[in-house]
């Protein structure tokens, strides 16, 4: 009986392992573009830039922080930044990787803030 259970488990695991690649998105330029667009809707470039600017400003003397944040966020062509990010994502990330990054960002925004 124990042998039958082990055999059934081995067959089940083998079937699942073989089926997993079928769940992947085909890595085509169109799918990469669609996933990059979706990522940028979930995580807008402006939001990323604001977060980055605030974190970088925290390393500066307090009197210089507002000027730095203004320079980093107010004087940029966000359409150009977004287009550059989109092009870089399409070139460098597979469709599956873009899906994984989007899911990770969505999960991170849903988790409560952890305090240390």
C-alpha positions as CSV (number, residue, x, y, z in Angstrom):
1,X,0.0,0.0,0.0
2,X,2.8,2.4,0.9
3,X,4.4,1.7,-2.5
4,X,1.1,2.7,-4.3
5,X,0.9,6.0,-2.4
6,X,4.5,6.9,-3.2
7,X,4.0,6.0,-6.9
8,X,0.8,8.1,-7.1
9,X,2.7,11.0,-5.5
10,X,5.6,10.7,-7.9
11,X,3.2,10.6,-10.9
12,X,1.2,13.6,-9.6
13,X,4.4,15.7,-9.1
14,X,5.7,14.7,-12.5
15,X,2.4,15.8,-14.2
16,X,2.4,19.1,-12.3
17,X,6.0,19.8,-13.2
18,X,5.3,19.2,-16.9
19,X,2.2,21.4,-16.9
20,X,3.8,24.4,-15.2
21,X,5.6,25.7,-18.4
22,X,2.2,25.7,-20.2
23,X,1.1,28.4,-17.7
24,X,3.8,30.8,-18.8
25,X,3.1,33.7,-21.1
26,X,4.7,33.4,-24.5
27,X,7.7,35.7,-24.6
28,X,6.8,37.9,-27.7
29,X,7.5,41.6,-28.2
30,X,3.7,42.2,-28.0
31,X,3.4,40.3,-24.7
32,X,6.4,42.1,-23.3
33,X,4.8,45.5,-24.3
34,X,1.5,44.6,-22.9
35,X,3.0,43.5,-19.6
36,X,5.3,46.6,-19.4
37,X,2.2,48.8,-20.0
38,X,0.3,47.0,-17.2
39,X,3.3,47.4,-14.8
40,X,3.4,51.1,-15.5
41,X,-0.3,51.4,-14.8
42,X,0.1,49.6,-11.5
43,X,3.3,51.4,-10.6
44,X,3.4,54.8,-12.3
45,X,6.8,56.3,-13.2
46,X,5.9,59.5,-11.2
47,X,5.3,57.4,-8.1
48,X,8.6,55.6,-8.5
49,X,10.4,58.9,-9.0
50,X,8.8,60.5,-6.0
51,X,9.7,57.6,-3.8
52,X,13.3,57.6,-5.1
53,X,13.6,61.3,-4.6
54,X,12.4,61.2,-1.1
55,X,14.8,58.4,-0.2
56,X,17.8,60.1,-1.8
57,X,16.8,63.5,-0.2
58,X,16.9,61.8,3.2
59,X,20.7,61.5,2.8
60,X,21.1,65.2,2.4
61,X,21.2,68.0,5.0
62,X,17.6,68.9,5.9
63,X,18.0,72.4,4.5
64,X,18.8,71.0,1.0
65,X,16.0,68.4,0.9
66,X,13.1,70.5,-0.5
67,X,15.3,71.9,-3.3
68,X,16.5,68.5,-4.3
69,X,13.0,67.0,-4.3
70,X,11.8,69.9,-6.4
71,X,14.6,69.5,-8.9
72,X,14.0,65.8,-9.2
73,X,10.2,65.8,-9.5
74,X,9.1,69.1,-11.0
75,X,11.4,69.7,-14.0
76,X,11.1,66.3,-15.7
77,X,9.2,65.3,-18.8
78,X,7.3,62.4,-17.2
79,X,6.1,61.2,-20.6
80,X,9.7,60.8,-21.7
81,X,10.7,59.1,-18.5
82,X,7.7,56.7,-18.8
83,X,8.5,55.9,-22.4
84,X,12.2,55.2,-21.5
85,X,11.1,52.9,-18.7
86,X,8.7,51.1,-21.0
87,X,11.3,50.6,-23.7
88,X,13.9,49.4,-21.2
89,X,11.4,46.9,-19.7
90,X,10.4,45.5,-23.1
91,X,14.1,45.1,-24.0
92,X,15.3,43.6,-20.8
93,X,12.5,41.6,-19.1
94,X,10.6,38.6,-20.4
95,X,6.8,38.8,-20.3
96,X,6.8,36.4,-17.3
97,X,9.4,38.5,-15.5
98,X,7.2,41.6,-16.0
99,X,4.2,39.7,-14.7
100,X,6.2,38.7,-11.6
101,X,7.4,42.2,-11.0
102,X,3.8,43.6,-11.2
103,X,2.5,40.9,-8.9
104,X,5.3,41.7,-6.4
105,X,4.5,45.4,-6.5
106,X,0.8,44.7,-6.0
107,X,1.5,42.4,-3.1
108,X,3.9,44.9,-1.5
109,X,1.3,47.7,-1.6
110,X,-1.3,45.4,0.0
111,X,0.8,44.3,2.9
112,X,0.6,46.4,6.1
113,X,3.7,48.4,6.9
114,X,6.1,46.5,9.0
115,X,7.6,48.2,12.0
116,X,11.0,47.4,13.3
